[in-house]
Amino acid sequence: MVMPPSAADIDARAQKVRVLLLDVDGVLTDGRLFYLPDGQEARVFNVRDGLGVQLLRASGLKVGLLSGKTVEVVRRRGEELGVDLLLLGIEDKVAAFEQALEKLGVKAEEVCYVGDDLPDLPLIRKAGLGCAVADAAPEVRSNANLILRANGGQGAVREICERLLKAKGKWRV
């Protein structure tokens, strides 16, 4: 179990962040899957999370989405938000994390990763700032540097975007 860092330590880690990497199901969405009559899958996204991503990108930070599933609506949402990296259908999240570092030209300590379940644990441990949504699995919460107040799909992404922007002195309202 990781001891929770102080607010000053979280801010120091956040100041180094150049990339926000997000799990999709359970982080950018609430984790529920909707199966449509035609066999397609649907997801529900929070518009405030989307604005947070856009504000973060406008400030110069990069954003990437990592998902074990390949769902067209996730690709579409990523494109709408203008994310810098979209890795779908991932079988090995650690390999995908390493690929993201290379593609985006950053070190692990310059990444904030947000996850919710067991496949996210290695990335939360590797990232400079590893975050868990409020309703994440207990093992994920106990290994995260920061546990967000909001649940996945319900403002957690917006919350981390604001936290990063404020730590960098780039929050403009």
Order of alpha helices (4+ residues) and beta strands (2+ residues): alpha-beta-beta-beta-alpha-beta-alpha-beta-alpha-beta-alpha-beta-alpha-beta-alpha
